[in-house]
Amino acid sequence: MNNLKLEITSKAYNDIEIISDYIAKENKYVAIKFVKLFYKTFDTLCKHPYLGKSRDDFTYLDVKFYIIKKKYLVIYRIIDNKTLRILRVLTTYQDICLQL
């Protein structure tokens, strides 16, 4: 499969900003590293879109979940085998079912 085109929703951009702002309160350098890690993960998912898992216990929606560093969850959808759409980037402390 070719690399999928990356699409990031405004909610996902907002999630990344909230997470990085929270981390930056303690350490700006670490916040920058996490933002880079998120985008590196998105690139990896575009190359290997089936790394994530479906979770019928969370949602009936056709989405996949991918965990980063045991604390962050990327929620995404594969569209027409051409586009990988990042829907949300959440912390595992959030109620995921309410965020979708």
N, C-alpha and C positions, 0 to 999 in steps of 0.2 A: 504494500500500500504506500502511496506517495504521502509526503507530509501534508497534513490537513492545514487549511487556512485558519489562523487564529482570530477569534472574535471575542472580545471581552465586553460584558454588559456594564452599564453604568453602575448597577448595584455592586458588581464585583470590584470595579475601580474604587467605589466608595468603601467597600469592605477592606481593601488593601490599605487605603488611606487611614482608616480608623485603627487598624492593627499597627501600622507603622508609627502613627502618632502616639499610641499607647506605649509601644516599646521605646520610642525616642525619649520619653520622659525619663527613662532610666539610662539609656545609652543610644545616642544617635547613630553611632557606627554600627551597632547591632541591628538597628532598624533598617539601615541601608542594606545590610547583608540579607535581611529577610525579604525585602522587596526584590532584590536580585534573585534570591532563591525561588520566590514565587514565579518570576518570569522564566527562569531556567526550567522550572517544573512544567510551565505551560508549553515551552518548546519541546520538552520530552514527551508530553502528552500528545502534541501534534504529530510526533514521529511514531508514537506507540499508544494510540487512543484507547486501546482495550486494557491498559494497565489498571484503570479504575474498576471498581466493583459496583454492580447494581445492588440496591438495598430496598427490597420490597417491604421490609419492616419499617422503613422511614417514610416512603412515599410510593404512590402508584405511578408517578411521573417517570418517563423514560430518560433517566439521568444516571450518571455514574459519579462515584465518590472516590477521591484519592487523598490519602492522608500524608501530610508533610510534618516531619519531626514530632509525631504523636500529639501535636497540639492544634494543627490547622487542617482544615478540610476544604478541598477544592471540589466544587460541585459543577459538573459540566455535562453537555449534551453533544452528541455527534449528529450532524445534520447532513443528510444525503451523502455520507461518506466523503464529503468535501470540506466541511467546516467543523472546527471544534469550538463550541461556544462556552466560555467560562461564565457560569450563571452567578455563582457566589464563591467567596473565600471566607470561611467562618472559623472561629475558634471552636474547639471541641467542648468548650464550656457553655456554648450557646445551645438553646433548644433548636435543633436543626429543623425539626418538623414545622416549627412556626416561621422559619426564615425562607422557606421555598416559595 
